[in-house]
Every structure is written in C-alpha cells, then in structure tokens.
Amino acid sequence: MTPSQIRDAVRTLQTQGRSLREISRALKLSRNTVRRILRAALPAAQEAAHYGLTLTYLQSAFERAQGNVVRVQQLLAAEYDLEVSYSTLTRWVREAGLRAPVARAGEYRFGPGEEMQHDTSPHRVRLGEKSVTAQCAGLVLAYSRRLFVQYYPRYSRFEAKQFLLEAAHFMQGVCPVCVIDNTSVMLACGAGENALIAPEMAAFARTLGFEFRAHRVGHPDRKGRIERTFFFVETNFLPGRSFTDFEDLNAQALAWCQEVANATPKRVLGMSPEPVLMSTAVAAAAAFLTPIATPTNLMVMGPGGYAFSDYWKLGLPLMIWFFVVAVFYIPLVWRF
C-alpha cells in the first residue's frame, strides 16, 4: 500500500473502534508508527471527507446557519448524527476560507455580580405564514454571560417592566448596575452621564435592587456583552425554527436560553455559567461566622444569649460542611 492508503487504513480501523494493538497487528506496523499517523492533523477537506462530509455540504450548512459555527454543529448532529467538536469545526471553516478571524479592538473586564446589560433589537421572525418585525429584549450578566431574551410586538415602558421582572426571576437576582442604551423607554431626558432616568423606571429598578446607568453617546461598545448577544440570537436561535405566535416564540426562546445559550461553556469562563452562578449563591448564603453577616444572624443573637465567639465556634464546622456538600452536589445538577 502507498503511504496515503496506509494512513487511510489506520484512521478507518480507529473509527471502527479497533485498539492500537489490533491496528498494529492487522497492518503489520509498529505501535509508534500508528500513534504518529493518528496524531498527525489532516487538512480540513480530507478530515471532513473522513467523517463523510463534503466541502459543498459544509458551505451549505455554514450559509444556512448564517455564519454561526455553533448552529452548524447542531445541524451536523441533527442531519448526520455526527458529533464534531467546536474547535475542529471552526478549523474546518477557517481552512475552507468560509470565515476570516476578526481582530478584537479591546475588552471590558467585570467582576462577579458587578454589572448587567440590557438592550433591545428588531428581528425579523416568521409567525405562522407571516414575517413580522419583533422587538427582542435581552439582559445579560456581564461576568458570567448568563442570558435571558424575550420577544414583544412593541417595547414600551410597560413591556420593559414585564421583561425586567421576568429576567430577575430567571437570573434569581440582579446586579447593582444595569447599563442601558440612551432610549426614551428608560430615559426622561439627557444622555450618557447627564441622562435622567424616567422616575417610574427608576422607582421600578429600586424595587428590584438595582439602578440604571446609560452609556456615553457614540460609545455602544460599553454594552458589548448584550450587543454581541443579539447577533448570537439571530444566527443561532432564529434560523431553522418556526413559531405560531408570540407565546410560542417566547416559550422556545426560554427553552433555548436554558438548554443552549446558558448550557454552552463560555470561552472566558472555561465552563457553563450555571455552576458559576450557583457556586456564588452558595458562597453568599454560607454566612455563619459572625452575627453581623446577615440580619437573621443578628436577630437571634439577643434572644438566644449568644456571644460573638459562639458564631464562629458553631458556624465554622457548619460552613465547612456546607462547602463540602456544595462542591459535590453542584456539578451533578448544573454541569460544567
């Protein structure tokens, strides 16, 4: 056999589930030779062909997914029953010349629970047999990238209150600051640092425990977390899906947020945002060492006749047990 035929035979036997020893014996090759063949990277076109794909299909899937590789990955799984890793798929797309890497100008960095961002974007969606323009409202936590989106026929202050309340329930809490666009839905007048938040919206935000902050005019990158999210929604959620009405649209959007957007590991975090949020919630709840840690600790200090030292004596073992259970339990329910 020629060298190329040997390489193809080795990879074919590996695909069939043969062990390294079986491949070595069948082809009369040393194990080191088999290892070198398996470790060598194939060109994108040959590797895709090895999986039973053609460059034409890859281009077609890329166009149908509107350039979103995550959606291409889902199409391969649905149509070919083929699981290809995201890194492999992006390499195929890059080597096939379907997408050039985008140079990043800069990046904002946020701490856990520091900020959330809210905005809206018009999207064309198909409801039944009709194509309509719907307002996509989105809220994202700046650190963990946890996302919540819903659609509305129009977006006034009434819809804004409804959306933010649902978002707070979905996130199981809020960040102290919500960065918004300079829109009349939220603002009474002004813009940027001089913006005056509409009194009813400012009062509503206080009931949920946060305040609005408008970004500087001409500086939309300040809320780049949510701006980028809208492109993700348009290219991953909407393509290939049909909806009967707004209720069905929002039900599917909620399921997509839970099962796809927030279940996908984030590049910056190196994991899904779900276990990060639950770990933060557990750490915040495990405040047992001092009477001033929480109002409930302080409330029982007087009636119970506790001293300051009693809290850490009893609270330290409880906190250790709390964290031991959380370390094992959280990954079982909320996958990394």
C-alpha positions in Angstrom: 0.0 0.0 0.0 1.1 3.6 -0.6 1.7 5.9 2.4 -1.6 7.6 1.9 -3.5 4.3 1.7 -1.8 3.2 5.0 -2.9 6.4 6.7 -6.4 6.0 5.5 -6.5 2.4 6.6 -5.2 3.3 10.1 -7.9 6.0 10.5 -10.6 3.7 9.2 -9.7 1.0 11.7 -9.7 3.6 14.5 -13.1 4.8 13.5 -14.4 1.1 13.7 -13.2 1.0 17.3 -10.1 -1.1 16.9 -7.4 -0.7 19.6 -3.9 0.4 18.9 -2.6 -3.2 19.2 -5.2 -4.5 16.8 -4.4 -1.9 14.2 -0.6 -2.6 14.6 -1.1 -6.3 14.1 -3.6 -6.0 11.2 -1.4 -3.7 9.1 2.0 -5.0 10.4 3.1 -1.6 11.6 4.8 -0.6 14.8 2.7 1.0 17.5 4.8 4.2 17.4 4.0 4.4 13.6 0.3 4.0 14.3 0.5 6.7 17.0 2.3 9.2 14.7 -0.3 8.6 12.0 -3.2 9.2 14.4 -1.6 12.3 15.9 -0.9 13.9 12.5 -3.5 16.5 11.6 -5.4 16.1 8.3 -6.2 19.1 6.0 -9.8 20.3 6.6 -11.1 18.9 3.3 -9.6 15.4 3.9 -10.7 15.4 7.6 -14.3 16.4 6.7 -14.3 13.7 4.0 -13.1 11.2 6.6 -16.3 11.9 8.6 -18.4 11.5 5.5 -18.8 15.2 4.8 -18.1 17.2 1.6 -16.9 20.8 1.3 -20.1 21.6 -0.5 -22.3 20.4 2.4 -20.1 22.4 4.9 -20.6 25.5 2.8 -24.3 24.9 2.6 -24.6 24.4 6.4 -22.5 27.5 7.0 -24.8 29.6 4.8 -28.0 28.2 6.4 -26.6 28.9 9.8 -25.7 32.5 8.7 -22.1 32.0 9.6 -22.7 30.7 13.2 -20.5 27.7 13.8 -22.4 26.6 16.9 -25.5 26.3 14.7 -23.5 24.3 12.1 -22.5 21.9 14.9 -26.2 21.5 15.7 -27.1 20.9 12.1 -24.4 18.2 11.8 -25.8 16.5 14.9 -29.4 16.6 13.6 -28.9 15.7 9.9 -25.8 13.5 10.0 -25.9 12.2 13.6 -22.3 13.4 13.8 -20.7 14.9 16.9 -17.8 17.2 15.8 -16.0 19.3 18.4 -16.4 23.1 18.2 -12.6 23.6 17.8 -12.4 21.1 14.9 -15.4 22.7 13.2 -14.0 26.2 13.4 -10.7 25.0 12.0 -12.6 23.4 9.0 -14.4 26.7 8.4 -11.2 28.7 8.7 -9.2 26.4 6.4 -12.0 26.3 3.9 -11.9 30.1 3.7 -15.5 30.5 4.8 -14.7 33.0 7.6 -11.7 35.1 8.4 -10.8 35.8 12.0 -12.0 39.1 13.4 -9.4 41.3 15.1 -10.6 42.4 18.6 -10.1 46.1 19.4 -10.3 45.6 23.2 -12.2 44.1 26.1 -14.0 45.2 29.2 -13.5 43.1 32.3 -16.1 42.7 35.0 -16.2 41.1 38.4 -18.8 38.6 39.6 -22.1 40.3 40.3 -20.8 43.7 39.3 -22.9 44.6 36.3 -25.7 43.5 33.9 -26.6 45.0 30.5 -30.0 45.4 28.8 -31.0 46.4 25.3 -33.5 45.7 22.5 -33.0 44.9 18.9 -35.5 44.5 16.0 -35.5 41.0 14.5 -37.5 39.6 11.5 -39.3 36.5 12.7 -41.9 34.2 11.0 -45.1 33.8 12.9 -47.2 31.2 11.1 -47.3 32.3 7.4 -46.4 35.9 8.1 -43.0 37.6 8.5 -43.1 40.3 11.2 -40.7 42.6 12.9 -40.5 41.8 16.6 -38.5 43.6 19.4 -36.0 41.2 21.0 -35.3 42.3 24.6 -32.2 40.9 26.2 -30.5 41.0 29.5 -27.0 39.5 30.2 -24.9 39.3 33.3 -21.6 40.9 32.3 -19.3 38.5 34.1 -20.9 35.0 33.6 -22.6 35.9 30.3 -25.8 34.3 31.6 -28.5 35.4 29.1 -32.3 35.9 29.0 -34.2 37.0 25.9 -37.9 37.5 25.1 -39.8 39.0 22.1 -42.6 41.6 22.0 -44.6 43.2 19.2 -43.6 46.6 20.6 -41.4 47.7 23.5 -42.7 50.5 25.8 -42.2 51.1 29.5 -44.9 48.6 30.3 -43.1 45.8 28.3 -39.8 46.9 29.8 -41.1 46.4 33.4 -42.6 43.0 32.5 -39.3 41.9 30.9 -37.1 43.0 33.7 -39.2 41.3 36.3 -39.2 38.1 34.3 -35.4 38.5 33.9 -34.9 39.0 37.6 -36.8 35.8 38.3 -34.9 33.9 35.6 -31.5 35.1 36.9 -32.6 34.5 40.5 -31.4 38.0 41.4 -29.9 41.1 39.9 -26.6 43.1 39.7 -26.5 46.5 41.4 -26.0 48.3 38.0 -27.8 47.8 34.7 -26.1 49.5 31.7 -28.7 50.6 29.1 -28.9 52.5 25.8 -29.9 56.1 25.5 -33.5 55.3 24.7 -36.7 57.2 25.6 -38.1 54.0 27.0 -35.8 54.3 30.0 -34.8 58.0 30.0 -36.8 61.1 30.6 -34.2 63.4 29.1 -30.5 63.8 28.5 -27.9 61.1 27.6 -24.9 59.4 29.0 -23.7 60.8 32.3 -26.3 63.6 32.0 -29.2 61.2 31.5 -32.2 61.5 33.7 -33.9 58.1 34.2 -37.6 58.2 33.9 -39.0 58.4 37.5 -41.3 55.4 37.1 -38.4 53.3 35.7 -36.0 54.4 38.4 -38.6 53.5 41.1 -39.2 50.2 39.5 -35.5 49.4 39.4 -35.2 50.3 43.1 -37.8 47.7 43.9 -35.7 45.0 42.3 -32.5 46.3 43.9 -30.6 47.9 41.0 -30.1 51.2 39.2 -30.0 52.1 35.5 -26.8 53.7 34.0 -26.8 55.0 30.4 -23.6 54.6 28.4 -21.9 57.6 26.7 -23.3 58.7 23.4 -21.4 57.2 20.5 -19.9 54.5 22.7 -22.1 51.4 22.2 -19.1 49.1 22.9 -19.7 49.9 26.6 -22.5 47.4 26.5 -20.8 45.0 24.0 -21.9 41.9 26.1 -25.6 42.4 25.1 -24.8 43.8 21.6 -22.9 40.6 20.7 -25.7 38.5 22.2 -28.2 39.8 19.7 -26.1 38.5 16.8 -25.9 35.2 18.6 -29.7 35.1 18.9 -30.2 36.0 15.2 -27.8 33.4 13.9 -28.3 30.5 16.4 -31.9 30.7 17.8 -33.9 32.0 14.8 -32.5 30.1 11.8 -34.4 26.8 11.1 -37.2 27.5 13.7 -40.9 28.2 13.1 -43.3 29.8 15.5 -47.1 30.0 15.7 -47.4 33.2 17.8 -45.5 35.3 20.3 -46.4 32.9 23.2 -44.8 30.0 21.2 -41.8 32.3 20.2 -41.1 33.2 23.8 -41.5 29.6 25.1 -39.0 28.4 22.6 -36.7 31.4 23.4 -36.8 30.5 27.1 -36.0 26.8 26.4 -33.1 27.9 24.1 -31.7 30.1 26.9 -31.8 27.2 29.3 -30.7 24.4 27.1 -28.3 26.1 24.6 -27.2 29.6 25.4 -26.6 29.1 29.1 -25.6 25.5 28.9 -22.8 26.1 26.5 -19.3 26.6 28.1 -18.1 30.2 27.8 -14.6 30.8 26.4 -13.7 33.3 29.1 -15.0 31.2 32.0 -13.9 27.9 30.5 -17.3 26.4 31.6 -21.0 27.0 31.6 -22.3 30.0 33.6 -24.8 27.9 35.5 -22.4 26.3 38.1 -20.6 29.6 38.5 -23.9 31.3 39.5 -24.9 28.5 41.9 -21.5 28.4 43.5 -21.7 32.2 44.0 -25.2 31.8 45.5 -24.0 29.1 47.9 -20.9 31.1 49.0 -23.2 34.1 49.6 -25.6 32.1 51.7 -22.9 30.4 53.8 -22.5 33.4 56.2 -22.3 31.8 59.6 -19.1 33.1 61.2 -20.3 36.4 62.6 -23.6 37.9 63.9 -23.3 40.8 61.5 -23.0 38.7 58.4 -26.8 38.6 57.9 -29.8 40.2 59.5 -31.1 36.8 60.7 -27.8 36.1 62.5 -28.1 39.4 64.3 -31.8 38.9 65.2 -31.2 35.7 67.1 -28.1 37.0 69.0 -30.0 38.8 71.8 -32.9 36.3 72.4 -30.6 33.4 72.2 -28.0 34.9 74.5 -25.1 34.2 72.1 -21.7 35.8 72.3 -19.7 37.0 69.3 -17.4 33.9 69.6 -20.3 31.5 69.6 -20.9 32.2 65.9 -17.5 31.1 64.6 -17.3 28.1 67.0 -20.6 26.7 65.6 -20.5 28.4 62.2 -17.1 27.2 61.1 -17.9 23.5 61.1 -21.3 24.3 59.5 -19.6 26.4 56.8 -17.1 23.6 56.1 -19.9 21.0 55.8 -21.8 23.5 53.6 -19.0 23.8 51.1 -18.1 20.1 51.0 -21.7 19.2 50.1 -21.8 22.1 47.5 -18.6 21.0 45.8 -20.0 17.5 45.1 -23.7 18.5 44.6 -23.5 21.5 42.3 -21.6 19.7 39.4 -24.2 16.9 39.5 -27.1 19.2 38.9 -25.5 22.1 36.9 -22.9 20.6 34.6 -19.7 22.4 33.9 
